[in-house]
Amino acid sequence: MFDVGQTSTSCEGGSTKAVVAIPQRHGDKIDRNSPTTSELSFSSTLTEKVTGLEGEIAQLRADFKSLLPAPQEHRPKKAPANDWTPTTRSSLIEIVRCSPLNVLLAFIPIGWALYFTNQSGLAIFVTTFISIIPLAQLIGYGTEELALRVGPTLGGLLNATLGNAVELIVAIIALAQCKLTIVQSSLMGSILSNLLLVLGMCFFCGGTRFADQAFKQVQSQMHSTLLVLSVIAVLLPGAFHFAVLWRNQADNNTSDDVSNLVQSSAILKMSRGVAVILLVIYGCYLFFTLYSHEQFLQMEDGEKSTPYPMGMKRIHWPRPLHWGRRPALPVTDSQRDPEQAEVTSTASLPEEEEEEVRKLTLPVTVGLLVIVTVLVGVTSEFLVDSIDSVVATGALSEEWVGLILIPIIGNAAEHVSAVTVAIKDKVDLAINIAVGSSIQIAVFLIPFITVIAWIMGKNLTMLFDPFESISLFLAVMVVSYTVQDGRSNWLEGMVLMCVYVILALCFFFYPGYDPTTFLGITCT
């Protein structure tokens, strides 16, 4: 006898199987889990159809993606502009349009006219002071163009060197006129301005775009070491002077006292010896950065700046005229890094690195630097000549003019360049400009001026005002603590700027002290 099995359907794994009734005899053992011939045939046909549909869907998806624009990382890159070659005419137009500060160039003929007509010294000081600001900016602009042709390392050195051209010219002119206080205070003020004001402004402006910014600790520690060396070179002659002074006053016996003549001769020889040693160290520093460890210092350490979380409001800084404009494009989820898509927003993303394009021809660049340097030299001479008239009014002291006012105009080029690159998240370059300029003044410019004075027969020593020396020590200490972790934020920048304002306020009321006058060191 036979039994008839029931017909049923089942769905397994997305395919439909039909179970067909077959006759079964009582007593037969049939494996009900094994598929029948009908089941296999129907399942094979259905699988082929599903496979064909999946292939068509994949082809449609690929065709749809080909119609969409290719996703780009964060922001669309700017088209390369290397094909464009500047001409003499375009270079001259670019110089005129490079900065709004160029309107201040009108004060150059005004200041010269006031000087040659023997007008008020205060008016000459104000006009020449203002006219040096755009000249310093043009030196920085020409240096940046020249740096594009020599690479980043040598370009940073050129930026710091030519950026200090104003300080060098002012110091040499003041030295020729035996205004030793102006020489020392202007050089010391340039170090303080770069370390506190320029570097603080870089950290502050960059910190308004990023929660914190990363930079290389190796270079910052090397900079800190050289700055500490400069502090040692400045403090030791002062320590020697006061140690001898206190020794003479320790007892009432004057027979073994060191006379001022002997002390001044010792300090003068000591200063010249220290100056030569510092010049050797600066040469070693150049060899280290430009030759033996050039590739090592350019290696990336993997640290990245941290953007602000999505939705947090930030300050948007105005763009200089020579940056160029780009239309603002939205950033879609597909254009974001998947790991950052939920954290960042369009506002927190940095501006993409714009390709550096040469805007001036080489002859125009060199001609610009030569002409501007000559203008700075002549205008600085008129400025130094008018300082006595300003000091005679009693409103400002000679030391405050040299320590605060002259460095501000002298550091205008580094200031603009460093802040501009810091906003672009190039903190290493900003530190190289600001701190590198300070190192160059402390380890090269000060000893170089001392040697030049030695050659000229001027008795310039490295015995600085003790208040200035202590201020340099405190500034280096604050900067060393700030950069030791390899990261910066806007609060650290604000701290550095406030320290500079505190020093400026204290020096405004400081009457000044010249140890060389006390020792009877004269300049003829």
Legacy VTK file of the C-alpha trace (Angstrom):
# vtk DataFile Version 3.0
C-alpha trace
ASCII
DATASET POLYDATA
POINTS 524 float
0.000 0.000 0.000
1.047 3.502 -0.673
0.619 6.780 1.217
0.561 10.109 -0.523
2.843 12.824 0.942
1.488 16.399 1.252
2.656 19.090 -1.115
4.330 22.036 0.661
6.573 24.993 0.008
9.348 26.380 2.113
11.801 29.351 1.903
15.377 28.699 2.847
18.172 31.184 2.314
16.037 33.404 0.090
15.195 30.643 -2.450
11.883 28.826 -2.763
11.734 25.071 -2.776
8.696 23.026 -3.911
8.112 19.696 -2.277
6.254 17.402 -4.670
4.109 14.565 -3.406
5.549 11.161 -4.220
4.160 7.784 -3.447
5.677 6.045 -0.449
5.363 2.465 0.520
4.907 1.438 4.080
8.128 0.157 5.433
10.376 2.044 3.014
12.999 4.223 4.681
13.258 7.505 2.831
15.654 10.369 3.757
13.293 13.321 3.956
16.214 15.809 4.171
17.685 14.982 0.767
16.343 17.127 -2.121
14.399 15.594 -4.908
15.089 16.043 -8.606
12.323 18.656 -8.927
13.670 20.589 -6.005
17.160 20.755 -7.492
15.896 21.871 -10.881
13.698 24.668 -9.499
16.384 25.913 -7.084
19.038 26.010 -9.817
16.797 28.050 -12.117
15.933 30.544 -9.356
19.589 30.945 -8.335
20.594 31.774 -11.898
17.911 34.445 -12.113
18.953 36.004 -8.763
22.606 36.032 -9.846
21.689 37.758 -13.071
19.694 40.422 -11.214
22.583 41.081 -8.814
24.952 41.582 -11.751
22.570 44.065 -13.365
22.213 45.969 -10.066
26.013 46.147 -9.672
26.359 47.461 -13.236
23.679 50.111 -12.621
25.436 51.180 -9.408
28.767 51.513 -11.213
27.149 53.551 -14.001
25.511 55.833 -11.427
28.801 56.408 -9.607
30.524 57.296 -12.868
28.040 60.132 -13.359
28.903 61.682 -9.957
31.992 63.922 -9.426
34.912 62.122 -7.871
35.041 62.668 -4.074
38.014 64.660 -2.849
39.600 64.804 0.558
38.067 67.555 2.695
38.237 70.345 0.083
38.792 70.546 -3.649
42.402 71.252 -4.475
43.315 74.378 -6.295
44.422 73.866 -9.860
48.196 74.079 -10.216
49.450 77.369 -11.520
53.032 76.466 -12.345
52.427 77.176 -16.004
52.176 80.901 -15.316
55.447 82.819 -15.496
55.641 86.323 -13.983
56.770 89.226 -16.113
58.395 92.497 -15.117
55.118 94.360 -15.519
53.109 91.835 -13.497
55.823 91.791 -10.820
55.667 95.561 -10.370
51.861 95.423 -10.170
52.116 92.642 -7.588
54.494 94.715 -5.443
52.014 97.584 -5.407
49.112 95.288 -4.513
50.895 93.027 -2.039
49.830 94.838 1.130
47.592 97.709 2.284
50.595 98.985 4.255
52.043 100.324 1.014
49.965 103.467 1.442
52.313 104.375 4.300
55.166 104.739 1.793
53.908 108.288 1.287
55.513 109.176 4.635
59.022 108.563 3.208
59.245 111.803 1.183
57.436 113.652 3.966
59.985 112.534 6.568
62.914 113.298 4.295
61.545 116.761 3.522
61.104 117.502 7.232
64.665 116.350 7.959
66.355 118.404 5.216
64.341 121.520 6.139
65.366 121.182 9.826
61.848 120.850 11.161
60.752 119.575 14.561
62.594 116.462 15.712
59.361 114.947 17.005
57.703 115.324 13.582
60.734 113.737 11.900
60.660 110.845 14.365
56.938 110.152 13.816
57.083 110.287 10.007
60.256 108.217 9.666
58.939 105.748 12.245
55.765 105.214 10.195
57.613 105.013 6.879
59.861 102.159 8.062
56.821 99.924 8.685
55.928 99.375 4.969
59.624 99.123 4.102
60.054 96.282 6.591
56.980 94.595 5.135
58.422 94.846 1.609
61.673 93.278 2.810
59.662 90.363 4.177
57.680 90.032 0.954
60.812 90.041 -1.208
62.442 87.514 1.109
59.473 85.154 0.770
59.719 85.334 -3.012
63.442 84.638 -2.840
62.864 81.731 -0.443
60.661 79.975 -3.029
63.775 79.507 -5.176
66.121 78.140 -2.507
63.946 75.744 -0.488
62.280 75.885 2.955
65.347 75.516 5.197
67.518 78.118 3.522
64.409 80.186 2.909
63.675 80.318 6.628
67.242 81.428 7.270
66.944 84.151 4.618
63.649 85.275 6.115
65.212 85.649 9.540
68.387 87.271 8.173
66.808 89.873 5.912
64.012 90.358 8.417
66.662 91.594 10.852
68.072 94.028 8.304
66.309 96.954 9.969
67.785 96.136 13.381
71.241 95.718 11.869
71.087 99.028 9.993
69.736 100.940 13.003
72.393 99.405 15.277
75.272 100.271 12.936
74.044 103.849 12.474
73.574 104.289 16.223
77.013 102.778 16.822
78.597 105.240 14.397
76.958 108.050 16.376
78.126 106.519 19.725
74.556 105.953 20.944
75.475 102.728 22.692
72.270 102.613 24.741
70.201 102.588 21.536
72.408 99.838 20.100
72.035 97.535 23.093
68.389 98.260 23.889
67.235 97.895 20.247
68.914 94.502 19.915
67.609 93.319 23.278
64.144 94.643 22.448
64.127 92.736 19.144
64.761 89.474 20.991
61.967 90.171 23.473
59.588 91.267 20.715
60.143 88.118 18.650
59.980 85.737 21.595
56.930 87.198 23.302
54.929 89.407 20.934
55.456 87.671 17.557
55.447 84.096 18.870
52.512 84.869 21.166
50.531 86.332 18.281
51.283 83.204 16.207
50.009 80.879 18.929
46.960 83.055 19.545
45.888 83.429 15.897
46.569 79.774 15.124
44.726 78.755 18.284
41.559 80.482 17.117
41.446 78.038 14.171
42.570 74.876 15.975
41.970 73.542 19.470
45.716 73.001 19.648
48.509 72.982 17.089
51.411 70.541 16.889
55.022 71.349 16.089
58.314 69.468 16.180
59.783 69.122 19.656
63.319 68.462 18.378
63.632 71.908 16.823
61.920 73.679 19.727
64.296 72.060 22.238
67.287 73.017 20.081
65.987 76.596 19.969
65.552 76.610 23.750
69.161 75.458 24.215
70.515 78.258 22.026
68.342 80.825 23.804
69.667 79.675 27.182
73.173 80.057 25.756
72.396 83.651 24.795
71.114 84.340 28.313
74.354 82.987 29.761
76.414 85.204 27.447
74.406 88.272 28.493
74.250 87.565 32.229
77.880 86.637 32.900
79.431 90.082 32.172
76.781 91.658 34.408
77.385 89.077 37.120
81.127 89.791 36.886
80.515 93.540 37.240
78.293 93.282 40.312
80.445 90.579 41.915
83.466 92.895 41.740
81.359 95.826 42.932
80.111 93.912 45.973
83.637 92.665 46.680
84.905 96.231 46.785
82.105 97.206 49.172
82.437 94.154 51.417
85.009 95.797 53.712
86.436 99.183 54.489
89.842 98.265 53.074
90.243 100.031 49.734
93.803 98.916 49.073
92.707 95.648 47.413
89.747 97.127 45.512
89.545 96.551 41.786
89.570 99.912 40.086
86.999 100.870 37.466
89.746 101.133 34.869
90.874 97.546 35.465
87.288 96.310 35.615
86.250 98.098 32.411
89.280 96.716 30.556
88.477 93.191 31.761
84.807 93.477 30.730
85.750 94.867 27.322
88.155 91.991 26.639
85.675 89.493 28.052
82.902 90.788 25.790
85.015 90.519 22.660
86.102 86.980 23.542
82.521 85.896 24.230
81.417 87.513 20.951
83.937 85.452 18.954
82.804 82.252 20.708
79.147 83.003 19.957
79.961 83.569 16.282
81.629 80.151 16.183
78.572 78.573 17.787
76.292 80.271 15.264
78.437 78.869 12.450
78.034 75.402 13.966
74.282 75.988 14.174
74.147 76.836 10.461
76.202 73.735 9.600
73.885 71.611 11.749
70.629 72.901 10.231
71.728 73.335 6.614
74.053 70.349 6.122
74.544 67.603 8.701
70.937 67.370 9.990
68.964 69.051 7.227
66.918 65.957 6.306
66.519 64.934 9.940
65.027 68.289 10.902
62.595 68.124 7.963
61.254 64.680 8.933
57.631 64.574 10.048
56.993 63.337 13.579
53.386 62.271 12.926
51.826 64.791 15.277
48.803 66.612 13.856
46.890 69.678 14.970
43.508 69.111 16.593
40.534 70.881 14.974
37.667 72.306 16.977
34.597 70.085 17.481
31.669 70.541 15.132
29.478 73.543 15.824
31.976 75.468 17.943
32.248 79.121 16.898
35.670 80.434 15.986
37.271 83.684 14.868
37.662 84.163 11.119
40.663 86.334 10.275
40.739 88.603 7.229
42.853 87.370 4.335
45.773 89.493 3.064
45.388 90.810 -0.462
48.122 88.599 -1.923
46.528 85.334 -0.757
43.932 85.036 -3.508
40.286 84.114 -3.141
38.468 80.802 -3.493
34.741 80.142 -3.527
33.438 78.485 -0.405
32.302 74.929 -1.202
30.341 72.710 1.181
31.982 69.573 2.495
29.809 66.481 2.187
30.036 63.339 4.285
31.640 61.472 1.401
34.410 64.074 1.239
35.303 63.785 4.898
37.638 61.351 6.510
35.395 58.595 7.941
37.153 58.813 11.289
36.572 62.560 11.504
33.145 62.794 9.849
31.289 62.884 13.156
33.758 65.171 14.894
34.667 67.941 12.500
32.687 70.506 10.619
33.388 72.627 7.578
34.431 75.559 9.776
36.926 73.452 11.733
38.775 72.194 8.682
41.938 74.132 7.812
42.418 75.948 4.601
44.034 73.598 2.117
47.664 74.215 1.421
47.775 76.591 -1.453
50.535 75.902 -3.905
53.251 78.494 -3.522
53.554 80.397 -6.797
56.332 82.784 -7.746
54.782 86.176 -8.308
57.970 88.156 -8.968
60.790 87.612 -11.395
64.259 87.094 -9.923
65.680 90.462 -11.128
62.666 92.320 -9.735
62.979 90.452 -6.418
66.666 91.276 -6.032
66.086 94.864 -7.153
63.250 95.240 -4.647
65.439 94.054 -1.762
68.340 96.319 -2.750
66.186 99.442 -3.185
64.198 98.871 0.014
67.380 98.203 2.018
68.852 101.510 0.842
65.640 103.332 1.761
65.653 101.690 5.178
69.267 102.744 5.731
68.658 106.398 4.909
65.350 106.602 6.767
66.798 104.836 9.824
69.604 107.393 9.986
67.036 110.203 10.115
65.111 108.257 12.759
68.164 107.803 14.979
69.093 111.489 14.615
65.631 112.511 15.850
65.643 110.296 18.953
67.444 112.947 21.017
64.650 115.444 20.297
62.032 112.921 21.464
63.951 112.113 24.649
64.445 115.815 25.345
60.675 116.269 25.622
60.658 113.941 28.648
57.729 111.922 27.306
59.800 108.836 26.457
63.148 107.578 27.672
65.932 106.643 25.277
65.886 103.099 26.586
62.123 102.680 26.025
62.401 103.980 22.468
65.152 101.499 21.698
63.634 98.596 23.611
59.983 98.860 22.500
59.367 101.231 19.580
62.259 100.433 17.236
61.866 96.615 17.559
58.160 96.866 16.712
58.860 98.461 13.345
61.942 96.322 12.795
60.028 93.085 13.388
57.094 94.036 11.171
58.270 91.704 8.383
58.693 88.660 10.651
55.478 89.505 12.460
53.317 89.465 9.335
55.030 86.388 7.855
54.916 84.340 11.060
51.261 85.086 11.853
50.233 84.368 8.256
51.788 80.889 8.223
50.528 80.129 11.752
46.942 80.717 10.616
47.634 78.204 7.809
48.693 75.611 10.446
52.393 75.844 9.517
53.474 76.276 13.132
56.983 74.910 12.587
57.656 77.594 9.995
56.170 80.274 12.275
58.451 79.172 15.138
61.461 79.124 12.808
60.703 82.712 11.806
59.969 84.105 15.298
62.353 82.109 17.491
64.941 81.724 14.720
65.083 85.494 14.374
65.645 85.844 18.129
68.440 83.265 18.019
70.072 85.046 15.118
70.030 88.360 16.999
71.283 86.846 20.258
73.928 84.467 18.888
74.970 86.321 15.733
73.853 89.957 15.539
74.896 91.060 19.057
78.391 89.491 18.853
78.733 90.682 15.239
77.998 94.285 16.267
80.457 93.886 19.142
83.185 92.781 16.713
82.278 95.602 14.287
82.593 98.086 17.157
85.977 96.566 18.009
87.100 97.122 14.416
85.713 100.692 14.427
87.434 101.481 17.722
84.153 101.838 19.636
84.065 100.538 23.202
80.875 98.451 22.948
80.603 95.674 25.525
78.151 92.861 26.217
77.454 94.352 29.629
73.738 95.123 29.320
71.401 96.937 31.659
70.702 94.459 34.508
66.942 94.993 34.209
67.099 94.114 30.500
69.181 91.018 31.247
66.702 89.777 33.860
63.835 90.426 31.425
65.570 88.306 28.777
66.065 85.497 31.282
62.369 85.531 32.244
61.246 85.667 28.606
63.397 82.661 27.658
62.112 80.736 30.672
58.449 81.392 29.771
58.977 80.450 26.122
60.852 77.259 27.063
58.002 76.141 29.311
55.485 76.982 26.584
57.070 74.957 23.772
58.320 71.972 25.778
55.228 69.800 25.072
55.287 70.346 21.301
51.747 71.773 21.188
50.261 75.262 21.453
46.872 76.917 21.909
45.481 80.438 21.972
45.779 80.769 25.771
49.530 80.186 25.668
49.767 82.846 22.984
47.804 85.266 25.143
50.156 84.588 28.070
53.225 85.402 25.974
51.681 88.634 24.661
50.645 89.714 28.162
54.195 89.108 29.451
55.447 91.436 26.712
52.894 94.096 27.689
53.977 93.787 31.344
57.625 94.300 30.377
56.725 97.296 28.185
54.796 98.850 31.066
57.642 98.315 33.544
60.264 99.732 31.170
58.096 102.794 30.566
58.663 103.847 34.193
62.224 102.512 34.421
64.763 105.389 34.528
67.526 103.234 33.039
71.007 102.324 34.163
74.142 102.232 32.019
76.911 100.186 33.690
79.468 101.275 31.097
79.037 104.915 32.127
79.567 103.904 35.755
82.800 102.164 34.751
83.961 105.151 32.735
83.794 103.356 29.361
83.471 106.045 26.726
82.789 106.040 22.999
84.571 108.400 20.643
LINES 1 525
524 0 1 2 3 4 5 6 7 8 9 10 11 12 13 14 15 16 17 18 19 20 21 22 23 24 25 26 27 28 29 30 31 32 33 34 35 36 37 38 39 40 41 42 43 44 45 46 47 48 49 50 51 52 53 54 55 56 57 58 59 60 61 62 63 64 65 66 67 68 69 70 71 72 73 74 75 76 77 78 79 80 81 82 83 84 85 86 87 88 89 90 91 92 93 94 95 96 97 98 99 100 101 102 103 104 105 106 107 108 109 110 111 112 113 114 115 116 117 118 119 120 121 122 123 124 125 126 127 128 129 130 131 132 133 134 135 136 137 138 139 140 141 142 143 144 145 146 147 148 149 150 151 152 153 154 155 156 157 158 159 160 161 162 163 164 165 166 167 168 169 170 171 172 173 174 175 176 177 178 179 180 181 182 183 184 185 186 187 188 189 190 191 192 193 194 195 196 197 198 199 200 201 202 203 204 205 206 207 208 209 210 211 212 213 214 215 216 217 218 219 220 221 222 223 224 225 226 227 228 229 230 231 232 233 234 235 236 237 238 239 240 241 242 243 244 245 246 247 248 249 250 251 252 253 254 255 256 257 258 259 260 261 262 263 264 265 266 267 268 269 270 271 272 273 274 275 276 277 278 279 280 281 282 283 284 285 286 287 288 289 290 291 292 293 294 295 296 297 298 299 300 301 302 303 304 305 306 307 308 309 310 311 312 313 314 315 316 317 318 319 320 321 322 323 324 325 326 327 328 329 330 331 332 333 334 335 336 337 338 339 340 341 342 343 344 345 346 347 348 349 350 351 352 353 354 355 356 357 358 359 360 361 362 363 364 365 366 367 368 369 370 371 372 373 374 375 376 377 378 379 380 381 382 383 384 385 386 387 388 389 390 391 392 393 394 395 396 397 398 399 400 401 402 403 404 405 406 407 408 409 410 411 412 413 414 415 416 417 418 419 420 421 422 423 424 425 426 427 428 429 430 431 432 433 434 435 436 437 438 439 440 441 442 443 444 445 446 447 448 449 450 451 452 453 454 455 456 457 458 459 460 461 462 463 464 465 466 467 468 469 470 471 472 473 474 475 476 477 478 479 480 481 482 483 484 485 486 487 488 489 490 491 492 493 494 495 496 497 498 499 500 501 502 503 504 505 506 507 508 509 510 511 512 513 514 515 516 517 518 519 520 521 522 523
